[in-house]
Amino acid sequence: MPATDTITTSTSTRQAEQPARIATRRRLLMCRPRHYDVTYSINPWMNPSRSTDAALALRQWEQLRDLYLELGHGVEEINPVEGLPDMVFAANGATVVDGKVFGARFRHAERTAEGPAYLRWFEENGYREVLWPEHINEGEGDLLTVGRRILAGTGFRTDSRAHAEAQEFFGLPVTSLTLVNPRHYHLDTALAVLSDDEVMYYPEAFTPGSRAVLRSLFPNAVIATAEDAAVFGLNAFSDGRHVLLPTAAKGLQAQLRARGFEPVGVELTELLKAGGSVKCCTLELRDR
């Protein structure tokens, strides 16, 4: 279904100064957390000595999937692979723009097999323009599409050389942003895309130069507090009207409502033990 199809939902009373927000149907790829566990540590959130609840992780993931379906979005599922507990974080599996698939090459050995697994899914599902990258990039974890521009994170995971590789492949301008806080190791933990020209982000996650770039590109961005960033409030998904984000990010929810968005709180506390939330579980299939 084209991404430009609008979703018909019940309207709520808006203040006159709030812009009208229109949701668009999205096609999404997700991976059921059948093998989810925290058995190693590759980010500050992961602690193998801390117990995980696989049944709770599955219930919370299913609630997120069901929310997408209730909002009118299409959800595809890739089969999870045993031995790849982080495969649930589908956003890291690739970047898809205009039906072209830029594969992911992971930095840590524990996740390297995820890249080929996701590429196989795309090839088996009819995608023809598929690139196995030369340089390390962790998919939509670090490559976020805003309109006809890609914001690209580096500093912890994705190699900055992958930014140029993505620009050549997609033929879209790529803007590099450098992350400095290890708790925000991927761009999608420090910045969320709200619409084709709006974002929200946590300034302290970036270098001074990157903050200046963001201020120039998005002077009216929603700015997250340290408290909201700490609960992964920026690991969010927007369809242009509804913004799905962690329930605990109360400040961001209030700011979003003031701008005419409809925030939808989601509980993914079990997956947060591995450093993931709403966006991490969601890979957008931007087909032609």
C-alpha positions in Angstrom: 0.0 0.0 0.0 1.5 3.4 -0.9 2.9 5.4 2.0 0.9 8.4 0.8 -2.5 6.8 1.6 -4.1 8.5 4.5 -5.5 6.8 7.5 -9.0 7.7 8.5 -9.2 8.0 12.3 -11.6 9.7 14.6 -10.7 13.4 15.1 -10.2 15.1 18.4 -10.8 18.7 19.3 -7.6 20.7 18.6 -6.7 24.2 19.6 -6.8 26.6 16.7 -3.1 27.1 16.7 -2.2 23.4 16.3 -1.5 22.2 12.8 -3.6 19.5 11.3 -1.7 16.2 11.4 -2.4 13.5 8.8 -1.3 9.9 9.4 0.0 7.9 6.4 -0.1 4.2 6.1 3.3 2.6 6.5 4.6 -0.9 5.6 6.8 -2.2 8.4 9.1 -5.2 9.1 9.3 -6.7 12.5 11.0 -9.7 14.1 9.3 -11.7 16.9 11.5 -12.0 20.0 11.4 -15.8 20.1 15.1 -16.0 21.0 15.4 -12.8 23.0 17.8 -12.7 25.9 20.6 -10.6 27.2 23.6 -13.0 27.1 26.4 -10.4 26.3 27.0 -6.7 26.7 27.7 -4.4 23.7 26.0 -1.3 25.1 25.6 0.3 28.5 22.0 -1.0 28.9 23.0 -4.7 28.6 23.8 -6.6 31.8 23.9 -10.4 31.3 23.7 -10.9 35.1 20.3 -9.3 35.1 17.4 -11.7 34.5 15.1 -11.3 31.5 11.6 -12.4 31.0 11.1 -13.9 27.5 7.3 -14.2 27.9 7.0 -10.6 28.9 9.2 -9.4 26.1 7.0 -11.3 23.6 3.8 -9.8 25.1 5.1 -6.3 25.0 6.4 -6.8 21.4 2.9 -8.2 20.3 1.3 -5.1 21.9 3.4 -2.9 19.7 2.7 -4.9 16.6 -1.0 -4.9 17.4 -0.9 -1.1 17.8 0.6 -0.7 14.3 -2.2 -2.9 12.9 -4.9 -1.0 14.7 -3.6 2.3 13.3 -3.9 0.9 9.8 -0.2 0.0 9.1 1.0 -3.1 7.3 3.3 -5.4 9.3 5.5 -8.0 7.7 7.5 -10.5 9.9 10.9 -12.0 9.4 11.6 -15.3 11.0 13.9 -15.0 14.0 17.1 -17.0 13.9 18.2 -19.0 16.9 21.4 -17.7 18.4 20.6 -14.1 17.4 18.8 -12.6 20.4 19.1 -9.0 19.1 17.4 -9.8 15.8 14.2 -8.5 17.4 15.6 -5.0 16.7 14.6 -5.0 13.1 15.5 -1.3 12.5 19.1 -2.4 12.5 18.6 -4.9 9.7 18.7 -2.5 6.7 17.7 0.9 5.4 15.0 0.9 2.7 14.3 4.0 0.5 12.5 4.0 -2.8 12.4 0.2 -2.8 16.2 0.1 -2.6 17.8 -1.9 0.2 21.0 -0.8 1.8 22.1 -3.8 3.9 23.6 -3.7 7.4 27.0 -4.7 8.4 27.3 -4.9 12.2 30.3 -3.7 14.3 30.1 -6.4 17.0 30.7 -10.1 16.3 27.6 -11.1 18.3 25.4 -9.4 15.7 27.2 -9.9 12.3 25.0 -12.8 11.2 21.9 -10.6 11.3 22.9 -8.6 8.3 22.9 -11.6 5.8 19.7 -12.9 7.5 17.8 -9.6 6.8 19.3 -9.4 3.2 18.0 -12.9 2.5 14.5 -11.8 3.5 14.6 -8.9 1.1 15.8 -11.0 -1.7 13.2 -13.7 -1.1 10.5 -11.1 -1.0 11.2 -9.6 -4.4 13.5 -6.7 -3.8 16.0 -6.4 -6.7 18.1 -3.4 -5.8 19.9 -4.8 -2.8 23.4 -3.7 -1.7 25.8 -5.6 0.7 27.8 -2.7 2.0 31.5 -2.3 2.2 31.6 -0.3 5.4 30.0 -0.9 8.8 26.5 0.5 9.2 23.7 -0.6 11.5 20.7 0.1 9.3 18.0 2.5 10.5 19.7 2.6 13.9 22.0 5.2 12.4 20.4 6.1 9.1 17.1 8.0 9.5 15.1 9.3 6.5 13.6 12.8 6.8 11.7 13.7 3.7 14.3 13.4 0.9 17.3 13.6 3.2 19.1 11.0 5.3 20.4 11.9 8.7 23.4 9.5 9.5 24.9 8.8 12.9 28.4 7.9 13.7 30.6 7.8 16.8 29.9 4.3 18.2 28.6 1.9 15.6 28.3 3.1 12.0 31.5 4.0 10.1 31.4 7.5 8.7 32.5 6.1 5.3 29.1 4.3 5.2 27.5 7.7 5.0 29.1 8.4 1.6 28.3 4.8 0.5 24.6 5.4 1.4 24.5 8.7 -0.5 25.9 7.1 -3.7 23.4 4.1 -3.4 20.3 6.1 -2.7 21.1 9.3 -4.6 19.9 11.4 -1.6 21.8 13.9 0.5 23.2 12.4 3.6 24.0 14.6 6.6 26.5 13.2 9.1 25.9 13.6 12.9 28.4 12.5 15.5 27.2 10.9 18.8 29.2 11.3 22.0 27.1 9.7 24.8 27.6 5.9 24.9 24.0 5.5 26.3 22.9 6.9 23.0 25.0 4.7 20.8 22.7 4.8 17.8 21.1 7.8 16.2 17.6 6.4 16.7 18.2 6.6 20.5 18.9 10.3 20.4 16.7 11.6 17.5 13.3 10.7 16.1 11.7 11.7 12.8 8.2 13.2 13.2 7.4 14.2 9.7 9.1 15.1 6.4 10.6 18.2 8.0 10.3 17.8 11.7 12.3 15.9 14.3 12.8 15.6 18.0 16.2 15.1 19.6 18.4 15.3 22.7 21.2 17.9 22.1 23.6 16.5 24.7 23.9 13.3 22.7 25.7 15.1 19.9 29.0 17.0 19.4 28.7 20.8 19.3 29.1 20.8 15.5 26.3 18.3 15.1 24.0 20.3 17.4 24.7 23.3 15.2 23.7 21.4 12.1 20.5 20.2 13.7 19.6 23.7 14.8 20.1 24.9 11.2 18.1 22.1 9.6 15.4 22.0 12.2 15.1 25.3 14.1 11.7 24.3 15.5 12.5 20.8 16.6 11.1 19.2 19.7 13.9 19.2 22.3 14.0 16.3 24.7 15.0 16.6 28.4 17.6 14.4 30.0 14.8 12.6 31.8 12.9 11.7 28.6 16.1 10.7 26.8 17.1 8.4 29.7 13.9 6.4 29.3 14.5 6.0 25.5 11.7 8.5 24.7 13.4 9.3 21.4 13.3 5.7 20.2 10.0 6.5 18.7 7.9 5.9 15.5 5.7 8.5 13.9 3.2 8.1 11.0 2.8 11.9 10.7 0.0 12.0 13.3 0.5 9.2 15.9 3.8 9.0 17.7 4.5 5.7 19.4 7.0 6.1 22.2 7.8 4.8 25.7 5.1 5.5 28.2 7.6 6.9 30.7 8.5 9.8 28.3 5.9 12.2 29.8 7.6 15.4 28.9 7.9 14.5 25.2 4.3 13.4 25.1 3.2 16.8 26.4 5.3 18.6 23.8 4.0 16.4 21.0 0.4 17.1 22.0 1.1 20.8 22.0 2.1 20.5 18.4 -0.9 18.6 17.3 0.5 15.1 17.3 -1.2 12.2 19.1 1.4 10.4 21.3 0.7 6.8 22.1 2.5 5.4 25.1 4.1 1.9 24.7 5.6 -0.4 27.3 8.7 -2.1 26.1 10.5 -2.3 29.4 11.8 -5.8 28.9 13.4 -5.0 25.5 15.0 -1.9 27.1 17.2 -4.3 29.0 19.0 -4.8 25.7 19.0 -1.1 24.7 15.9 -1.1 22.5 12.4 0.3 22.3 9.7 1.2 19.7 11.9 2.3 16.8 14.5 -0.4 17.4 11.7 -3.0 16.8 10.5 -1.3 13.6 12.1 -1.2 10.1 10.1 0.9 7.6 9.8 -0.5 4.1 9.8 2.6 2.0 8.8 1.0 -1.3 8.4 3.0 -4.5 
